[in-house]
């Protein structure tokens, strides 16, 4: 039982890797997967103490979790991340790619570094994690990948062409891979959050919070747990006939 | 089983390294895994069977490769010969406008001796190489990677301790300091082999 209104141990005995799990949505996903029985590897890139705290939160509740640092845009680091995961968990049933970054700037002033960094983490990083996970996920005959996208991929806004391009590319990649991987029993979906109360969205909420709230029919910003529940649904067998879907968790933002 | 013979049993003129020949045990295992994966009878899967003629799609090849990786704890190559060799020989040196160049044909003869010699001639398209990859190709590569792992240094470069092979992953772990060393990738090993074979063949010509 998760305490979040979800009953049962949907991930009992399953092995899961969550990238970018030291805080925000990734953290909520890792904690919820573990609460529902999954053994989890918590990946982070810089926030070592916060990642360790996530592992502590899981293990102190009787769960099993391990922490591993890796920059998902770094091919060698991702290879080692996957080796570490299978070394610790013995298998890999669920992959959640949550590592992401924003570096907003008007296009005229956007540096190549800002473009490359955002595409590198959000799109290349997702590609690398999925590619390196496949040898382990294919052999299961039934495994699930969930990628964190963003409403930004569908709702135009200024100042984040790099992020929008990355998330739009991710959505297309998810649909393409759904077709490619389905014959081998690997499902892949994305969750597209709206404005979620995390450190990543702090700037936009500070600058235009009230204006954005007016556009959200449910009249509140999302909570990381709102997104985690959607991720866990797609990762679970409850979604066994769902693949290639981009599930919006936005409170109606963008309708 | 001799994987150096073409479908009609002919040997190629370029003698490959002896250790490239798959043992009977490895050959049988590759055939069995392929048959299981494609839901075929073992007798339908022979060393000279081309995967695509057996009804395999690209992902099925990966599935067989991953199964072999898991069973033998090796790292199967992720790229095909022509793609792998392009980094060394240069862009357009092996494939130009979709056609395999003379140098590309030479490398295929040297590096994939089990391919039908009648296939490797001017006008060959690169996509047709992939279509003709045989079960024997996988067996040869598997044997090569098993042999490479067997000769991998077992002394830890960090502390001089003994490296022990993992029973779960394609890697070694030092008994003393715990450092983990992945087995060399198939791409690296086969690329080194190919360069060596090519230089030897060029010297012989």
HADDOCK unambig.tbl for C-alpha pairs under 7 A between the chains (distance, minus, plus):
assign (segid A and resid 87 and name CA) (segid B and resid 169 and name CA) 6.95 0.50 0.50
assign (segid A and resid 135 and name CA) (segid B and resid 66 and name CA) 5.40 0.50 0.50
assign (segid A and resid 138 and name CA) (segid B and resid 63 and name CA) 6.75 0.50 0.50
